[in-house]
Amino acid sequence: MFMKFFRQLKYIIPSENSCYNRWCQHNLFKRYNKLLKQFGLFQVPPRLLRTIKSKSVQHVNLQQGDKTVNIEGAVTSTIGDSVMIDQEAQSHESAPDGDLQVSTTVQKDASQLPEKRKTIETDKLVDAKKVKLETKSPKNKKPNLTDEKYDETSYYFENGLRKVYPYFFTFTTFTKGRWVGEKILDVFAREFRAHPAEEYQRSIETGKLTVNYEKVPSDYRLKHNDLLSNVVHRHEVPVSLQSIAIVHMDEDIVVVNKPASIPVHPCGRYRHNTVVFILAKSHNLKNLRTIHRLDRLTSGLLIFGRTSTKARELEQQIRNRQVQKEYVCRVEGRFPDGIIECNEPIQVVSYKIGVCRVSPNGKDCKTTFQRISEVGDCSIVLCKPLTGRMHQIRVHLQYLGYPIVNDPLYNHEVFGPLKGRGGDIGGKSDDQLINNLIKIHNAENWLGMEEGGILPIANPIKCEVKNSRENESLTEIEAQQTKLKSTVDSITDVGHEEPIDPFDPTKTTFDPFCHECKVNYRDPNAKDLIMYLHAWKYKGVDWDYKTELPNWACKELIDYDTL
């Protein structure tokens, strides 16, 4: 490829005596970039092109029939140290799973550096032979995932839960700026607290945790552009076995009803137990484009693009606030009559743990609420977010003093005695709030260890409606299924039904050094898998979709005429 590039390069370097030399001075930069693009290279900065002198090469003038020359050395000596070559551009497709790309750099010899640059340590120069990865840079990623990634592991179904057989997985990340100069063991012990420091020490010593795919000592100090790779025995968190129902599907989009407890895409301890992986692995709906997201515990309407064009179109509609969204939730207390509007700005307190609160320093947002039914001491509320801030509905309901009944985050005394009502978080600073949340809401605190015993996966919940005159219970229905289906009836374009596979010990894997292999985790309870918030309807330009309301919403009691 390099020889072909240099043969083409000679045709765009003008002769010093050429009649179009002045024109080339203005257009040489564009012509170089066009050629670089053809060969999958990065663009060369203009300031470097201006350093190219006609005296440094034997020029070629096609009009005058000048002879061809060896130009490789001349070009390398002038711009070679800045041309970034993407070695993967022609042979690999990218995947949105965190894989990153490293580009090699053609470097100058240290002796050729200008005087003012000779102080740069040569060991900081990137070796062109190091580090090859599977994908291109993140900004050029495509959503494609290979079958090899889907086949890393498989599902089994137990106690009403969808589970994943443990599997080996390689996490990769580049060194962040704040890590530079620190010991690799200190960084992992502080930044990745899913495992104890002793386990990271063992991984470094056994070569499972590497830098640029090379084994390093535990006191190795990280440098800029170091690629960290950690091979782990991965245990995913169980999710609900409830089916992902297809609401609508055509050649451009797929609209589904997402069950609570299942994340939309890979994140944290979830990968195969996510909507995009389940649809791909079980229903052959691969390479879906994520248009919007729902919280893991939120259920309801979720739209994916099957083509990039349609995905961009719908994303633009959402960004321009051309999509009307309606959610239904169940909150504590009797929500006020009429339409209640909340315009309080919301600020992200911590992106790392995903917590927001009302703050004058936050971003503007607006949500309207309307009570549509009463269930015992609770209210069923229709929510219409007019903006799309993180946790907007949950935070605004907390501020109004009517938090979602089983919201594990915003309906908690960690926000103070008033649970954040009116913005009162008990006088805590943001740092104090974050520290308290980390202690109370551990990443998966419902996965506490238990020696034997299975907790029930579904508990019947009574729904009651108040009579305005007698104030007594009139109706009682189940808010959850007491028994999950033995099969998952998910509609796809091929009429596929997902098989319900029991646990097969021959499919599992074991790592004697894996901490989680030695822990007997209990199954999550029903309360750990659901939050009473549901995306009900989405309406955009020339389209609208809606889902069935969940049982906890007691849809039989809703006065639809008031909506």
Solvent accessible surface area in square Angstrom, and as a share of the most:
residue,aa,sasa,rsa
1,M,103,0.46
2,F,96,0.40
3,M,107,0.48
4,K,113,0.48
5,F,10,0.04
6,F,27,0.11
7,R,120,0.44
8,Q,83,0.37
9,L,0,0.00
10,K,22,0.09
11,Y,96,0.37
12,I,27,0.14
13,I,9,0.04
14,P,15,0.10
15,S,11,0.07
16,E,94,0.42
17,N,130,0.67
18,S,9,0.06
19,C,135,0.81
20,Y,55,0.21
21,N,41,0.21
22,R,188,0.68
23,W,138,0.48
24,C,1,0.00
25,Q,126,0.56
26,H,141,0.63
27,N,33,0.17
28,L,28,0.14
29,F,69,0.29
30,K,140,0.59
31,R,59,0.22
32,Y,1,0.00
33,N,15,0.08
34,K,138,0.58
35,L,12,0.06
36,L,0,0.00
37,K,160,0.68
38,Q,119,0.53
39,F,23,0.10
40,G,22,0.21
41,L,19,0.09
42,F,66,0.27
43,Q,122,0.54
44,V,2,0.01
45,P,48,0.30
46,P,58,0.36
47,R,154,0.56
48,L,23,0.11
49,L,8,0.04
50,R,173,0.63
51,T,70,0.41
52,I,29,0.15
53,K,123,0.52
54,S,31,0.20
55,K,182,0.77
56,S,51,0.33
57,V,19,0.11
58,Q,95,0.42
59,H,31,0.14
60,V,7,0.04
61,N,2,0.01
62,L,100,0.50
63,Q,136,0.61
64,Q,115,0.51
65,G,61,0.59
66,D,59,0.30
67,K,143,0.61
68,T,89,0.52
69,V,29,0.17
70,N,126,0.65
71,I,6,0.03
72,E,41,0.18
73,G,50,0.48
74,A,19,0.15
75,V,9,0.05
76,T,52,0.30
77,S,58,0.38
78,T,29,0.17
79,I,1,0.00
80,G,6,0.06
81,D,29,0.15
82,S,30,0.20
83,V,12,0.07
84,M,65,0.29
85,I,8,0.04
86,D,17,0.09
87,Q,88,0.39
88,E,9,0.04
89,A,29,0.23
90,Q,135,0.60
91,S,79,0.51
92,H,83,0.37
93,E,104,0.47
94,S,0,0.00
95,A,2,0.02
96,P,68,0.43
97,D,23,0.12
98,G,41,0.39
99,D,22,0.11
100,L,35,0.18
101,Q,19,0.08
102,V,30,0.17
103,S,17,0.11
104,T,8,0.05
105,T,11,0.06
106,V,51,0.29
107,Q,66,0.29
108,K,42,0.18
109,D,83,0.43
110,A,38,0.29
111,S,85,0.55
112,Q,113,0.50
113,L,13,0.06
114,P,59,0.37
115,E,136,0.61
116,K,174,0.74
117,R,82,0.30
118,K,104,0.44
119,T,120,0.70
120,I,72,0.37
121,E,96,0.43
122,T,79,0.46
123,D,90,0.47
124,K,138,0.58
125,L,58,0.29
126,V,53,0.31
127,D,63,0.33
128,A,49,0.38
129,K,188,0.79
130,K,79,0.33
131,V,16,0.09
132,K,135,0.57
133,L,15,0.08
134,E,100,0.45
135,T,2,0.01
136,K,36,0.15
137,S,15,0.10
138,P,77,0.49
139,K,164,0.70
140,N,73,0.38
141,K,53,0.23
142,K,101,0.43
143,P,36,0.22
144,N,37,0.19
145,L,24,0.12
146,T,68,0.39
147,D,82,0.43
148,E,141,0.63
149,K,30,0.13
150,Y,10,0.04
151,D,107,0.56
152,E,53,0.24
153,T,17,0.10
154,S,43,0.28
155,Y,20,0.08
156,Y,25,0.10
157,F,18,0.08
158,E,65,0.29
159,N,59,0.30
160,G,17,0.17
161,L,0,0.00
162,R,1,0.01
163,K,21,0.09
164,V,11,0.06
165,Y,4,0.02
166,P,25,0.16
167,Y,7,0.03
168,F,99,0.41
169,F,21,0.09
170,T,54,0.31
171,F,88,0.37
172,T,27,0.16
173,T,35,0.20
174,F,49,0.20
175,T,16,0.09
176,K,91,0.38
177,G,58,0.55
178,R,147,0.54
179,W,2,0.01
180,V,49,0.28
181,G,36,0.35
182,E,52,0.23
183,K,70,0.30
184,I,0,0.00
185,L,37,0.18
186,D,72,0.37
187,V,0,0.00
188,F,9,0.04
189,A,37,0.29
190,R,106,0.39
191,E,28,0.13
192,F,72,0.30
193,R,146,0.53
194,A,81,0.62
195,H,33,0.15
196,P,60,0.37
197,A,40,0.31
198,E,127,0.57
199,E,27,0.12
200,Y,8,0.03
201,Q,51,0.23
202,R,47,0.17
203,S,7,0.05
204,I,1,0.00
205,E,98,0.44
206,T,74,0.43
207,G,24,0.23
208,K,54,0.23
209,L,0,0.00
210,T,18,0.10
211,V,4,0.02
212,N,23,0.12
213,Y,104,0.39
214,E,95,0.42
215,K,134,0.57
216,V,19,0.11
217,P,84,0.53
218,S,30,0.19
219,D,83,0.43
220,Y,47,0.18
221,R,133,0.48
222,L,2,0.01
223,K,88,0.37
224,H,128,0.57
225,N,101,0.52
226,D,7,0.04
227,L,0,0.00
228,L,2,0.01
229,S,4,0.03
230,N,12,0.06
231,V,54,0.31
232,V,25,0.14
233,H,11,0.05
234,R,23,0.09
235,H,35,0.16
236,E,17,0.08
237,V,1,0.00
238,P,18,0.12
239,V,0,0.00
240,S,15,0.10
241,L,13,0.07
242,Q,101,0.45
243,S,29,0.19
244,I,3,0.01
245,A,40,0.31
246,I,18,0.09
247,V,57,0.33
248,H,61,0.27
249,M,44,0.20
250,D,57,0.30
251,E,139,0.62
252,D,47,0.24
253,I,7,0.03
254,V,0,0.00
255,V,0,0.00
256,V,0,0.00
257,N,32,0.16
258,K,0,0.00
259,P,3,0.02
260,A,9,0.07
261,S,1,0.01
262,I,0,0.00
263,P,5,0.03
264,V,5,0.03
265,H,53,0.23
266,P,36,0.23
267,C,61,0.37
268,G,68,0.66
269,R,67,0.24
270,Y,10,0.04
271,R,3,0.01
272,H,0,0.00
273,N,0,0.00
274,T,0,0.00
275,V,0,0.00
276,V,22,0.13
277,F,0,0.00
278,I,1,0.00
279,L,0,0.00
280,A,3,0.02
281,K,53,0.22
282,S,15,0.10
283,H,3,0.01
284,N,103,0.53
285,L,4,0.02
286,K,74,0.32
287,N,50,0.26
288,L,18,0.09
289,R,62,0.23
290,T,34,0.20
291,I,14,0.07
292,H,19,0.09
293,R,150,0.55
294,L,17,0.08
295,D,47,0.25
296,R,63,0.23
297,L,20,0.10
298,T,3,0.02
299,S,13,0.08
300,G,0,0.00
301,L,0,0.00
302,L,0,0.00
303,I,2,0.01
304,F,0,0.00
305,G,0,0.00
306,R,74,0.27
307,T,51,0.29
308,S,43,0.28
309,T,90,0.52
310,K,46,0.19
311,A,4,0.03
312,R,146,0.53
313,E,79,0.36
314,L,4,0.02
315,E,52,0.23
316,Q,85,0.38
317,Q,14,0.06
318,I,46,0.23
319,R,153,0.56
320,N,78,0.40
321,R,152,0.56
322,Q,89,0.40
323,V,14,0.08
324,Q,122,0.54
325,K,31,0.13
326,E,36,0.16
327,Y,21,0.08
328,V,0,0.00
329,C,0,0.00
330,R,14,0.05
331,V,0,0.00
332,E,65,0.29
333,G,30,0.29
334,R,127,0.46
335,F,1,0.00
336,P,48,0.30
337,D,94,0.49
338,G,49,0.47
339,I,124,0.63
340,I,46,0.23
341,E,87,0.39
342,C,5,0.03
343,N,83,0.42
344,E,54,0.24
345,P,28,0.17
346,I,7,0.03
347,Q,55,0.24
348,V,38,0.22
349,V,22,0.13
350,S,14,0.09
351,Y,170,0.64
352,K,144,0.61
353,I,63,0.32
354,G,13,0.12
355,V,2,0.01
356,C,0,0.00
357,R,52,0.19
358,V,19,0.11
359,S,3,0.02
360,P,125,0.78
361,N,123,0.63
362,G,18,0.17
363,K,124,0.53
364,D,110,0.57
365,C,6,0.03
366,K,66,0.28
367,T,0,0.00
368,T,22,0.13
369,F,1,0.01
370,Q,38,0.17
371,R,49,0.18
372,I,10,0.05
373,S,11,0.07
374,E,27,0.12
375,V,2,0.01
376,G,16,0.15
377,D,112,0.58
378,C,25,0.15
379,S,0,0.00
380,I,0,0.00
381,V,0,0.00
382,L,6,0.03
383,C,0,0.00
384,K,77,0.33
385,P,12,0.07
386,L,84,0.42
387,T,10,0.06
388,G,65,0.63
389,R,74,0.27
390,M,70,0.31
391,H,30,0.14
392,Q,7,0.03
393,I,11,0.06
394,R,17,0.06
395,V,0,0.00
396,H,0,0.00
397,L,0,0.00
398,Q,8,0.03
399,Y,52,0.20
400,L,40,0.20
401,G,18,0.17
402,Y,39,0.15
403,P,11,0.07
404,I,2,0.01
405,V,45,0.26
406,N,38,0.20
407,D,4,0.02
408,P,58,0.36
409,L,24,0.12
410,Y,1,0.00
411,N,22,0.11
412,H,46,0.21
413,E,106,0.47
414,V,4,0.02
415,F,0,0.00
416,G,4,0.04
417,P,119,0.75
418,L,100,0.50
419,K,52,0.22
420,G,2,0.02
421,R,122,0.44
422,G,50,0.48
423,G,30,0.28
424,D,65,0.34
425,I,15,0.08
426,G,41,0.39
427,G,78,0.75
428,K,55,0.23
429,S,58,0.37
430,D,45,0.23
431,D,100,0.52
432,Q,98,0.43
433,L,0,0.00
434,I,31,0.16
435,N,82,0.42
436,N,43,0.22
437,L,3,0.01
438,I,59,0.30
439,K,163,0.69
440,I,75,0.38
441,H,46,0.20
442,N,97,0.50
443,A,85,0.66
444,E,25,0.11
445,N,78,0.40
446,W,22,0.08
447,L,13,0.06
448,G,34,0.32
449,M,139,0.62
450,E,59,0.27
451,E,161,0.72
452,G,46,0.44
453,G,61,0.58
454,I,116,0.59
455,L,55,0.27
456,P,75,0.47
457,I,38,0.19
458,A,19,0.15
459,N,61,0.31
460,P,89,0.56
461,I,59,0.30
462,K,134,0.57
463,C,0,0.00
464,E,60,0.27
465,V,32,0.19
466,K,82,0.35
467,N,34,0.17
468,S,118,0.76
469,R,216,0.79
470,E,109,0.49
471,N,106,0.54
472,E,87,0.39
473,S,63,0.41
474,L,103,0.51
475,T,47,0.28
476,E,101,0.45
477,I,48,0.24
478,E,96,0.43
479,A,2,0.01
480,Q,27,0.12
481,Q,87,0.39
482,T,69,0.40
483,K,168,0.71
484,L,45,0.22
485,K,124,0.53
486,S,92,0.59
487,T,66,0.38
488,V,5,0.03
489,D,70,0.37
490,S,4,0.02
491,I,114,0.58
492,T,8,0.05
493,D,88,0.45
494,V,103,0.59
495,G,60,0.58
496,H,61,0.27
497,E,111,0.50
498,E,9,0.04
499,P,79,0.50
500,I,53,0.27
501,D,56,0.29
502,P,101,0.63
503,F,91,0.38
504,D,45,0.24
505,P,89,0.56
506,T,117,0.68
507,K,106,0.45
508,T,54,0.31
509,T,56,0.33
510,F,130,0.54
511,D,10,0.05
512,P,80,0.50
513,F,106,0.44
514,C,4,0.03
515,H,82,0.37
516,E,19,0.09
517,C,31,0.19
518,K,141,0.60
519,V,25,0.14
520,N,71,0.36
521,Y,77,0.29
522,R,42,0.15
523,D,20,0.10
524,P,0,0.00
525,N,23,0.12
526,A,9,0.07
527,K,138,0.58
528,D,17,0.09
529,L,13,0.06
530,I,30,0.15
531,M,0,0.00
532,Y,9,0.03
533,L,8,0.04
534,H,3,0.02
535,A,0,0.00
536,W,13,0.05
537,K,58,0.24
538,Y,4,0.02
539,K,107,0.45
540,G,11,0.11
541,V,69,0.40
542,D,146,0.76
543,W,35,0.12
544,D,92,0.48
545,Y,38,0.15
546,K,122,0.52
547,T,9,0.05
548,E,128,0.57
549,L,12,0.06
550,P,29,0.18
551,N,62,0.32
552,W,4,0.01
553,A,0,0.00
554,C,0,0.00
555,K,59,0.25
556,E,117,0.52
557,L,37,0.18
558,I,11,0.06
559,D,70,0.36
560,Y,102,0.39
561,D,136,0.71
562,T,71,0.41
563,L,79,0.39
